[in-house]
Amino acid sequence: MNVFDALTDRTSVNYFDSSRTVSNEEILALLDYAQQAPSAFNIQHTRYLVVTDPQAKEQLKEAAYGQQKVVDAAAVILVLADEQGHERMAEIAQRGVDAGVYNEGVRDYMVQAVTDGYSGQAAKAHDEALRSASMATMNLMTAATGKGLATCPMIGFDAEQVKALFAIGDRYTPAMMVTLGYAKDGNWGRKPRLAAAEVSVLDARPGQAHALN
Ligand SMILES: Cc1cc2nc3c(=O)[nH]c(=O)nc-3n(C[C@H](O)[C@H](O)[C@H](O)COP(=O)(O)O)c2cc1C
């Protein structure tokens, strides 16, 4: 499936085939695609907590206001935003040098910029981590669609309850829960979208009147 078809074929699936599983290898392959998403300074703030055990999914369902798909889906991927992801910047930047993408000077500049930019900036770190995690989530769902799998992004859960259930550290903010598996019959088709022309201002110029003033 090409990327355009994956983007237009993806829907948020409510009914999953509870008899079908997805292997850890398949899940990791999808998460590797999620990891290709962009992130500020390539910090890669996204972490994934994957729940496949039936009993664990039952407990997670309670924290997700009883949403049945949490149990029926083969896996539930909790996408976490690491608000202190920037602390690994030196290691991440070194990997860029090792891969021959940029030199030590660029590495040092990036490490300094991140150190300066994030120190004492908790709100900024939070926002950046959530942005990055959202992008990774979309990659994950597009890749899953490409592999014939179904997903549903969800924010309908009690984040504190979920964090407590899995003893997730304070530095991680749940950005999204994604159910993953095989769709059953009976799901809705694609919901209509506002056309790009309805929501866009083209050729925008300073001082000009437009629909978004
Ligand atoms: C941030 C976010 C939170 C969502 N939370 C839920 C949820 O808790 N439960 C659910 O069934 N769908 C949830 N959805 C799915 C939306 O309802 C769905 O994306 C929207 O209706 C558009 O439909 P489509 O994804 O099939 O195109 C969520 C989507 C997003 C982006």
The ligand as a Gaussian input file, in Angstrom:
#p B3LYP/6-31G(d) Opt

LIG

0 1
 C       -6.547000      13.063000      20.357000
 C       -7.578000      12.047000      19.953000
 C       -8.314000      11.393000      20.928000
 C       -9.254000      10.409000      20.587000
 N       -9.881000       9.698000      21.579000
 C      -10.711000       8.687000      21.233000
 C      -11.255000       7.833000      22.234000
 O      -10.977000       7.953000      23.428000
 N      -12.108000       6.848000      21.847000
 C      -12.428000       6.650000      20.528000
 O      -13.190000       5.732000      20.240000
 N      -11.896000       7.431000      19.562000
 C      -11.034000       8.422000      19.875000
 N      -10.455000       9.188000      18.891000
 C      -10.768000       8.932000      17.476000
 C      -11.596000      10.050000      16.854000
 O      -12.924000       9.963000      17.269000
 C      -11.459000       9.943000      15.329000
 O      -10.117000      10.117000      14.972000
 C      -12.311000      10.970000      14.592000
 O      -13.675000      10.765000      14.821000
 C      -12.066000      10.909000      13.087000
 O      -12.370000       9.622000      12.608000
 P      -11.300000       8.728000      11.843000
 O      -10.074000       8.613000      12.719000
 O      -11.953000       7.390000      11.641000
 O      -10.993000       9.400000      10.552000
 C       -9.510000      10.134000      19.225000
 C       -8.765000      10.813000      18.247000
 C       -7.802000      11.728000      18.596000
 C       -6.960000      12.376000      17.523000

